[in-house]
Amino acid sequence: MEEAHLNRIVAHVDLDAFYVQVEVQRDPSLKGKPAGVVQYNPFGDLRTIKPEEPRIFNDSNGSLIAVGYEARASGVKRSMRGDEARKHCAELQLIQVPTSHGKADLTIYRNSGSKVVDILSRKSICERASIDECYIDITAEAQRRLTASSGQPAMPISPRQVHVCGQDSGAQGWWNRADQDWGPGERLLACGAAAVADLRAQVLAELGYTCSAGVAHNKILAKLASGMHKPMQQTVVPAAATASLLHDLPIPKLRQLGGKFGEEIMSKLNISTVGQLAQTPISKLEALFGDSDAAWLHTLAQGHDADEVKPRTLPNSLSCGKTFRGAGALNNFPDVHHWLGQLGLELEERIQTDRAANKRLPQLLTVSMWHTVAGKGTVDWRGNGSSASRSCQLRSPQAAPIADDALALVKKWAADYPGWHLTTLFLAASNFVAAPTGGSTLARFLKPRSAVSQADADEDASAGKVEAADAPAVPPPGQETSKLPPSRLLSISSAITPSHRKVPKRSVDQLGLDAPLVLDHSEDQLDPTVLAALPSAMQRFEAP
């Protein structure tokens, strides 16, 4: 690893079974009991169930979206259905997520995650990755501590919770070394690890939540390390341990290689591990994947990652979605409009809450659809079928115009697909600008505009849609995609500036384990029904 890269300290912080922790804090009677958070029944009672209402439904057969560690000890796993989970643990307490607008309401988890981010941001640059995980750049604090340490980094608090890759003698043995035994960048890494331990302790003391972390010189290694020892622990990856950490790692486990591109690599090279990829001559990679992808893969396999932690404590988009399985797939405009209205109500609430807290408003509305066409197979979140995305100006942050404008975009798309059936709908609001404060109102801030006509929709969609008719949905304006191989970054037009600046498009089947999903839908933004239907490679990895 080049020494310049050793001057940066990055951590990936992952809250332990966070949804369960939130529920236990709300209901202390659950403390110490095996518990899991279960999704609602999309085919059953869709009435609103508020967070403060009784939500323990031990007879539920829904899919588990979070499992506490007491339940895991009995063999209960995430994505199990209730009946199967109870066979492993008869005492299992099943807490259903709150519901609103005919779908899951994740507000309590989202808000609790924001409080954690506030604490982590005190001594670091923080990039929120989802409701329960984030990347932090702790370099400045690590440098401050190193300067104050006279070259001998202090041990982190609770050293028994700290592990060092490649170190058999434990954390104390690694910290208490002679001067000549410290490698390049290791003192700074040690100071960063101690700072992360302090931040984790602050989260526990102030909020009562435990979290685990990986500490390394870049995002990729930090992400891998955070799941190695859980719960309430952290793992440090010195540069010298990188090769051994990656040697036997399956290629799909490496961030950015969890989809079809990873499968293509394994098939063409007849390999299965990152270590084998690292040993592949770059000339062979160039012959198979082209110069740019070859250079990117070679660097990635060595454990190098130049992707910086970007200050982002707020989401780039506000979004919500719902799946419609089997016979419930939508195939007429009245039903589509109804559900766009329900999603629009949630989006309106989130826009209002976000504006009050962050003094900003979105300017772009995007509707994203997974679909099938009669006689042309099926589509679902498991990777079959097609998706499409269409965008227009967000003329009013209210449910009715949001639903009307989204329907106009769906109608334009549907004109080319007779016999369509929608299996998933997403709405997203993005491209934020500063909102006026004081006596200004939303109506004064957003210029009035008549309902979207077909001509308006044509113009907006032509500027903001994916170029290919069935191209996968695209990330919102501002979503970085530099993590993808260079040749896999395709330009699309985006109606977010007068100059129609270009933004990259990413294909869903190329996403890695923790990459943003459609329209930057991370786990905190997805309906649990949607999440449970995702393939394992597109769900956030949760270590046992």
LOBA-301648 format. One record per residue (C-alpha): x, y, z. Coordinates in steps of 0.1 Angstrom, whole numbers, plus 5000, padded with zeros to 4 digits. Layout:
% residues N
(atom (X, Y, Z))
...
% end
This chain:
% residues 544
(atom (5000, 5000, 5000))
(atom (5015, 5033, 4990))
(atom (5026, 5055, 5019))
(atom (5004, 5084, 5008))
(atom (4974, 5062, 5015))
(atom (4986, 5055, 5050))
(atom (4981, 5091, 5060))
(atom (4943, 5086, 5060))
(atom (4923, 5069, 5087))
(atom (4887, 5057, 5079))
(atom (4862, 5038, 5099))
(atom (4830, 5020, 5090))
(atom (4806, 5022, 5120))
(atom (4777, 4997, 5120))
(atom (4750, 4997, 5147))
(atom (4744, 4962, 5161))
(atom (4709, 4948, 5152))
(atom (4698, 4984, 5152))
(atom (4661, 4980, 5147))
(atom (4659, 4956, 5176))
(atom (4680, 4980, 5198))
(atom (4655, 5008, 5190))
(atom (4625, 4986, 5199))
(atom (4641, 4974, 5231))
(atom (4649, 5010, 5242))
(atom (4612, 5019, 5235))
(atom (4600, 4988, 5255))
(atom (4625, 4979, 5283))
(atom (4605, 4948, 5291))
(atom (4622, 4932, 5260))
(atom (4657, 4937, 5274))
(atom (4676, 4904, 5275))
(atom (4648, 4885, 5257))
(atom (4653, 4870, 5222))
(atom (4636, 4895, 5198))
(atom (4633, 4903, 5161))
(atom (4617, 4930, 5140))
(atom (4593, 4916, 5115))
(atom (4578, 4932, 5084))
(atom (4540, 4938, 5081))
(atom (4518, 4916, 5060))
(atom (4514, 4934, 5026))
(atom (4483, 4911, 5019))
(atom (4467, 4916, 5052))
(atom (4455, 4945, 5074))
(atom (4471, 4977, 5060))
(atom (4458, 4999, 5087))
(atom (4481, 5025, 5103))
(atom (4499, 5012, 5134))
(atom (4518, 5040, 5152))
(atom (4551, 5034, 5170))
(atom (4535, 5039, 5204))
(atom (4508, 5013, 5198))
(atom (4512, 4976, 5208))
(atom (4533, 4959, 5180))
(atom (4544, 4926, 5195))
(atom (4528, 4900, 5172))
(atom (4543, 4867, 5181))
(atom (4520, 4848, 5157))
(atom (4533, 4868, 5127))
(atom (4547, 4848, 5098))
(atom (4563, 4878, 5082))
(atom (4600, 4880, 5072))
(atom (4624, 4891, 5099))
(atom (4643, 4922, 5089))
(atom (4664, 4925, 5121))
(atom (4674, 4898, 5147))
(atom (4688, 4905, 5182))
(atom (4718, 4886, 5194))
(atom (4699, 4867, 5220))
(atom (4677, 4853, 5192))
(atom (4707, 4847, 5169))
(atom (4722, 4825, 5196))
(atom (4693, 4801, 5191))
(atom (4698, 4800, 5153))
(atom (4673, 4827, 5143))
(atom (4685, 4845, 5112))
(atom (4675, 4875, 5092))
(atom (4650, 4869, 5064))
(atom (4635, 4838, 5081))
(atom (4598, 4838, 5083))
(atom (4581, 4839, 5117))
(atom (4570, 4802, 5117))
(atom (4605, 4790, 5109))
(atom (4621, 4814, 5134))
(atom (4598, 4801, 5162))
(atom (4610, 4766, 5156))
(atom (4645, 4777, 5165))
(atom (4634, 4799, 5194))
(atom (4599, 4794, 5210))
(atom (4604, 4825, 5232))
(atom (4611, 4848, 5203))
(atom (4594, 4882, 5206))
(atom (4583, 4895, 5172))
(atom (4579, 4933, 5169))
(atom (4562, 4945, 5137))
(atom (4575, 4977, 5121))
(atom (4550, 5006, 5124))
(atom (4528, 5011, 5094))
(atom (4514, 5042, 5076))
(atom (4500, 5049, 5042))
(atom (4496, 5011, 5036))
(atom (4533, 5004, 5041))
(atom (4561, 5003, 5066))
(atom (4569, 5035, 5085))
(atom (4606, 5035, 5094))
(atom (4607, 5070, 5110))
(atom (4616, 5058, 5145))
(atom (4647, 5039, 5132))
(atom (4657, 5067, 5108))
(atom (4655, 5094, 5135))
(atom (4674, 5073, 5160))
(atom (4701, 5067, 5134))
(atom (4704, 5105, 5129))
(atom (4711, 5109, 5166))
(atom (4740, 5085, 5163))
(atom (4754, 5104, 5132))
(atom (4753, 5136, 5153))
(atom (4776, 5121, 5179))
(atom (4800, 5106, 5153))
(atom (4803, 5139, 5135))
(atom (4817, 5156, 5165))
(atom (4853, 5144, 5158))
(atom (4851, 5132, 5123))
(atom (4839, 5137, 5087))
(atom (4808, 5116, 5085))
(atom (4792, 5100, 5054))
(atom (4759, 5083, 5063))
(atom (4756, 5051, 5042))
(atom (4722, 5039, 5056))
(atom (4700, 5042, 5087))
(atom (4724, 5020, 5108))
(atom (4759, 5025, 5092))
(atom (4782, 5052, 5082))
(atom (4818, 5059, 5071))
(atom (4839, 5084, 5091))
(atom (4872, 5100, 5083))
(atom (4889, 5103, 5117))
(atom (4923, 5115, 5103))
(atom (4924, 5150, 5118))
(atom (4916, 5137, 5153))
(atom (4941, 5109, 5149))
(atom (4968, 5133, 5139))
(atom (4960, 5155, 5169))
(atom (4963, 5125, 5192))
(atom (4995, 5114, 5176))
(atom (5011, 5148, 5180))
(atom (5001, 5148, 5217))
(atom (5013, 5113, 5223))
(atom (5050, 5119, 5217))
(atom (5051, 5090, 5193))
(atom (5035, 5064, 5216))
(atom (4998, 5060, 5209))
(atom (4976, 5055, 5239))
(atom (4956, 5023, 5243))
(atom (4919, 5025, 5234))
(atom (4894, 5023, 5261))
(atom (4880, 4988, 5266))
(atom (4909, 4971, 5248))
(atom (4893, 4937, 5251))
(atom (4867, 4950, 5225))
(atom (4895, 4958, 5201))
(atom (4910, 4933, 5176))
(atom (4939, 4938, 5152))
(atom (4941, 4918, 5120))
(atom (4972, 4896, 5118))
(atom (4980, 4901, 5155))
(atom (4979, 4870, 5176))
(atom (4989, 4886, 5209))
(atom (4958, 4909, 5211))
(atom (4954, 4946, 5210))
(atom (4976, 4952, 5239))
(atom (5005, 4934, 5223))
(atom (5001, 4955, 5191))
(atom (4999, 4988, 5210))
(atom (5028, 4981, 5234))
(atom (5056, 4976, 5209))
(atom (5091, 4988, 5207))
(atom (5097, 5019, 5185))
(atom (5114, 4999, 5158))
(atom (5084, 4975, 5154))
(atom (5060, 5001, 5143))
(atom (5053, 5001, 5105))
(atom (5045, 5031, 5082))
(atom (5012, 5046, 5092))
(atom (5006, 5023, 5121))
(atom (5009, 5049, 5149))
(atom (4984, 5071, 5131))
(atom (4961, 5041, 5127))
(atom (4964, 5033, 5164))
(atom (4954, 5069, 5174))
(atom (4924, 5067, 5150))
(atom (4913, 5034, 5165))
(atom (4914, 5049, 5200))
(atom (4893, 5078, 5188))
(atom (4867, 5055, 5172))
(atom (4865, 5035, 5205))
(atom (4858, 5068, 5223))
(atom (4830, 5077, 5198))
(atom (4815, 5043, 5202))
(atom (4815, 5047, 5239))
(atom (4799, 5081, 5236))
(atom (4770, 5066, 5215))
(atom (4765, 5040, 5242))
(atom (4766, 5065, 5270))
(atom (4743, 5091, 5255))
(atom (4719, 5070, 5234))
(atom (4722, 5035, 5248))
(atom (4731, 5019, 5215))
(atom (4760, 4996, 5208))
(atom (4779, 4996, 5176))
(atom (4808, 4979, 5160))
(atom (4835, 4993, 5137))
(atom (4862, 4986, 5113))
(atom (4893, 5009, 5113))
(atom (4916, 5010, 5083))
(atom (4932, 5033, 5057))
(atom (4903, 5032, 5033))
(atom (4866, 5025, 5030))
(atom (4869, 4990, 5015))
(atom (4890, 4976, 5043))
(atom (4871, 4994, 5070))
(atom (4838, 4979, 5057))
(atom (4852, 4944, 5056))
(atom (4866, 4948, 5091))
(atom (4834, 4961, 5108))
(atom (4816, 4928, 5105))
(atom (4845, 4906, 5116))
(atom (4838, 4910, 5154))
(atom (4803, 4918, 5166))
(atom (4786, 4931, 5186))
(atom (4801, 4960, 5205))
(atom (4836, 4955, 5192))
(atom (4860, 4969, 5166))
(atom (4886, 4956, 5143))
(atom (4918, 4974, 5131))
(atom (4934, 4966, 5097))
(atom (4971, 4976, 5095))
(atom (4984, 4978, 5060))
(atom (5006, 4948, 5066))
(atom (4976, 4926, 5072))
(atom (4957, 4936, 5040))
(atom (4970, 4908, 5018))
(atom (4961, 4881, 5043))
(atom (4927, 4896, 5049))
(atom (4918, 4896, 5012))
(atom (4936, 4864, 5002))
(atom (4907, 4839, 5008))
(atom (4879, 4865, 5006))
(atom (4852, 4854, 4980))
(atom (4851, 4879, 4952))
(atom (4813, 4886, 4957))
(atom (4821, 4897, 4993))
(atom (4842, 4926, 4980))
(atom (4823, 4958, 4978))
(atom (4815, 4967, 4942))
(atom (4819, 4931, 4930))
(atom (4787, 4916, 4944))
(atom (4767, 4915, 4912))
(atom (4770, 4902, 4876))
(atom (4803, 4919, 4870))
(atom (4818, 4899, 4898))
(atom (4803, 4867, 4883))
(atom (4817, 4877, 4850))
(atom (4852, 4880, 4865))
(atom (4850, 4847, 4883))
(atom (4837, 4829, 4851))
(atom (4862, 4844, 4827))
(atom (4892, 4839, 4850))
(atom (4880, 4807, 4866))
(atom (4888, 4821, 4900))
(atom (4868, 4826, 4932))
(atom (4888, 4847, 4957))
(atom (4902, 4882, 4958))
(atom (4937, 4867, 4964))
(atom (4935, 4849, 4930))
(atom (4924, 4882, 4914))
(atom (4953, 4900, 4929))
(atom (4977, 4874, 4914))
(atom (4962, 4877, 4879))
(atom (4986, 4894, 4855))
(atom (4973, 4928, 4845))
(atom (4979, 4920, 4809))
(atom (4954, 4892, 4812))
(atom (4929, 4915, 4828))
(atom (4934, 4941, 4800))
(atom (4928, 4914, 4774))
(atom (4895, 4904, 4790))
(atom (4881, 4936, 4804))
(atom (4899, 4965, 4787))
(atom (4926, 4988, 4801))
(atom (4905, 5010, 4824))
(atom (4886, 4981, 4841))
(atom (4918, 4961, 4843))
(atom (4936, 4989, 4862))
(atom (4907, 4994, 4885))
(atom (4904, 4957, 4893))
(atom (4941, 4953, 4899))
(atom (4941, 4982, 4923))
(atom (4910, 4970, 4941))
(atom (4924, 4935, 4945))
(atom (4954, 4949, 4963))
(atom (4931, 4965, 4989))
(atom (4936, 5001, 4976))
(atom (4906, 5025, 4975))
(atom (4910, 5062, 4968))
(atom (4873, 5069, 4975))
(atom (4871, 5096, 5000))
(atom (4846, 5100, 5029))
(atom (4823, 5127, 5017))
(atom (4806, 5149, 5043))
(atom (4770, 5137, 5041))
(atom (4750, 5135, 5072))
(atom (4718, 5141, 5052))
(atom (4705, 5119, 5024))
(atom (4709, 5130, 4988))
(atom (4672, 5120, 4983))
(atom (4641, 5114, 5002))
(atom (4623, 5083, 4989))
(atom (4598, 5056, 4996))
(atom (4586, 5025, 4977))
(atom (4563, 4995, 4978))
(atom (4562, 4961, 4962))
(atom (4532, 4944, 4946))
(atom (4537, 4907, 4945))
(atom (4520, 4881, 4923))
(atom (4483, 4889, 4916))
(atom (4488, 4922, 4934))
(atom (4509, 4936, 4906))
(atom (4494, 4969, 4893))
(atom (4480, 4969, 4858))
(atom (4457, 4999, 4856))
(atom (4461, 5036, 4861))
(atom (4436, 5041, 4889))
(atom (4454, 5016, 4911))
(atom (4488, 5032, 4902))
(atom (4474, 5066, 4910))
(atom (4461, 5054, 4944))
(atom (4495, 5040, 4954))
(atom (4513, 5070, 4941))
(atom (4490, 5090, 4963))
(atom (4499, 5069, 4993))
(atom (4536, 5072, 4986))
(atom (4531, 5109, 4979))
(atom (4517, 5113, 5014))
(atom (4547, 5098, 5030))
(atom (4570, 5118, 5007))
(atom (4552, 5150, 5016))
(atom (4556, 5143, 5053))
(atom (4593, 5136, 5049))
(atom (4599, 5167, 5028))
(atom (4582, 5188, 5055))
(atom (4602, 5172, 5083))
(atom (4634, 5176, 5064))
(atom (4628, 5212, 5056))
(atom (4620, 5221, 5092))
(atom (4652, 5204, 5103))
(atom (4676, 5212, 5075))
(atom (4662, 5243, 5057))
(atom (4662, 5228, 5022))
(atom (4637, 5217, 4996))
(atom (4640, 5192, 4967))
(atom (4635, 5203, 4931))
(atom (4634, 5170, 4912))
(atom (4607, 5142, 4914))
(atom (4616, 5107, 4901))
(atom (4593, 5077, 4898))
(atom (4610, 5044, 4894))
(atom (4593, 5011, 4884))
(atom (4601, 4975, 4882))
(atom (4578, 4959, 4857))
(atom (4568, 4930, 4835))
(atom (4550, 4929, 4802))
(atom (4523, 4903, 4794))
(atom (4539, 4874, 4776))
(atom (4575, 4886, 4783))
(atom (4583, 4869, 4816))
(atom (4583, 4881, 4851))
(atom (4601, 4907, 4871))
(atom (4610, 4911, 4908))
(atom (4637, 4923, 4931))
(atom (4657, 4891, 4925))
(atom (4671, 4905, 4893))
(atom (4646, 4892, 4867))
(atom (4629, 4916, 4843))
(atom (4633, 4953, 4837))
(atom (4632, 4986, 4854))
(atom (4626, 5022, 4843))
(atom (4629, 5056, 4858))
(atom (4614, 5089, 4848))
(atom (4619, 5124, 4863))
(atom (4603, 5159, 4862))
(atom (4604, 5191, 4881))
(atom (4589, 5188, 4916))
(atom (4564, 5217, 4912))
(atom (4549, 5213, 4947))
(atom (4559, 5192, 4977))
(atom (4524, 5181, 4984))
(atom (4509, 5146, 4979))
(atom (4483, 5154, 4953))
(atom (4505, 5171, 4927))
(atom (4533, 5146, 4934))
(atom (4509, 5117, 4926))
(atom (4495, 5135, 4895))
(atom (4529, 5144, 4881))
(atom (4543, 5109, 4888))
(atom (4512, 5094, 4871))
(atom (4518, 5115, 4840))
(atom (4554, 5101, 4838))
(atom (4541, 5065, 4843))
(atom (4515, 5070, 4815))
(atom (4541, 5082, 4791))
(atom (4563, 5053, 4798))
(atom (4533, 5028, 4797))
(atom (4523, 5039, 4762))
(atom (4553, 5019, 4749))
(atom (4545, 4988, 4769))
(atom (4510, 4974, 4763))
(atom (4502, 4947, 4789))
(atom (4524, 4962, 4815))
(atom (4523, 4951, 4852))
(atom (4542, 4970, 4879))
(atom (4557, 4950, 4907))
(atom (4574, 4978, 4925))
(atom (4570, 5016, 4927))
(atom (4594, 5041, 4941))
(atom (4591, 5079, 4945))
(atom (4621, 5101, 4952))
(atom (4626, 5138, 4957))
(atom (4661, 5151, 4952))
(atom (4683, 5179, 4939))
(atom (4680, 5200, 4971))
(atom (4684, 5237, 4973))
(atom (4683, 5260, 5003))
(atom (4648, 5268, 5014))
(atom (4638, 5303, 5026))
(atom (4632, 5307, 5063))
(atom (4612, 5330, 5085))
(atom (4579, 5341, 5072))
(atom (4584, 5325, 5037))
(atom (4561, 5296, 5029))
(atom (4564, 5267, 5005))
(atom (4539, 5283, 4982))
(atom (4560, 5315, 4980))
(atom (4592, 5296, 4976))
(atom (4581, 5273, 4948))
(atom (4568, 5291, 4917))
(atom (4532, 5280, 4909))
(atom (4530, 5258, 4879))
(atom (4501, 5241, 4862))
(atom (4497, 5204, 4864))
(atom (4521, 5185, 4842))
(atom (4507, 5182, 4807))
(atom (4518, 5155, 4783))
(atom (4541, 5180, 4766))
(atom (4556, 5190, 4800))
(atom (4562, 5153, 4809))
(atom (4578, 5147, 4775))
(atom (4602, 5176, 4779))
(atom (4610, 5167, 4815))
(atom (4614, 5131, 4808))
(atom (4636, 5137, 4778))
(atom (4659, 5157, 4799))
(atom (4660, 5136, 4830))
(atom (4652, 5100, 4821))
(atom (4674, 5071, 4815))
(atom (4682, 5070, 4778))
(atom (4674, 5033, 4772))
(atom (4637, 5025, 4776))
(atom (4643, 4997, 4800))
(atom (4675, 5009, 4816))
(atom (4678, 5004, 4854))
(atom (4667, 5032, 4876))
(atom (4694, 5058, 4881))
(atom (4709, 5075, 4912))
(atom (4697, 5109, 4921))
(atom (4717, 5141, 4911))
(atom (4748, 5142, 4932))
(atom (4751, 5105, 4938))
(atom (4787, 5096, 4934))
(atom (4794, 5065, 4912))
(atom (4832, 5066, 4911))
(atom (4833, 5033, 4928))
(atom (4823, 5015, 4896))
(atom (4847, 5003, 4869))
(atom (4854, 5032, 4845))
(atom (4839, 5015, 4814))
(atom (4807, 5009, 4833))
(atom (4799, 5045, 4839))
(atom (4773, 5056, 4813))
(atom (4762, 5091, 4808))
(atom (4726, 5102, 4810))
(atom (4710, 5136, 4808))
(atom (4698, 5151, 4840))
(atom (4673, 5180, 4842))
(atom (4689, 5196, 4873))
(atom (4708, 5225, 4858))
(atom (4703, 5248, 4828))
(atom (4733, 5231, 4812))
(atom (4719, 5196, 4817))
(atom (4751, 5184, 4832))
(atom (4759, 5148, 4829))
(atom (4757, 5123, 4857))
(atom (4767, 5086, 4856))
(atom (4742, 5057, 4855))
(atom (4748, 5025, 4874))
(atom (4732, 4992, 4867))
(atom (4715, 4974, 4895))
(atom (4732, 4941, 4887))
(atom (4766, 4957, 4892))
(atom (4759, 4969, 4927))
(atom (4780, 4957, 4956))
(atom (4770, 4946, 4991))
(atom (4765, 4981, 5005))
(atom (4761, 5002, 4973))
(atom (4730, 5024, 4971))
(atom (4700, 5007, 4956))
(atom (4676, 5022, 4931))
(atom (4675, 5060, 4935))
(atom (4699, 5058, 4965))
(atom (4674, 5036, 4984))
(atom (4695, 5024, 5013))
(atom (4681, 5001, 5039))
(atom (4665, 5029, 5060))
(atom (4645, 5041, 5030))
(atom (4631, 5007, 5018))
(atom (4598, 4992, 5027))
(atom (4608, 4960, 5046))
(atom (4587, 4941, 5021))
(atom (4609, 4954, 4993))
(atom (4641, 4947, 5013))
(atom (4631, 4911, 5022))
(atom (4626, 4904, 4985))
(atom (4660, 4916, 4975))
(atom (4687, 4891, 4966))
(atom (4713, 4885, 4993))
(atom (4739, 4903, 4972))
(atom (4718, 4935, 4973))
(atom (4710, 4934, 5010))
(atom (4734, 4949, 5035))
(atom (4757, 4922, 5048))
(atom (4750, 4914, 5084))
(atom (4776, 4893, 5102))
(atom (4763, 4865, 5124))
% end
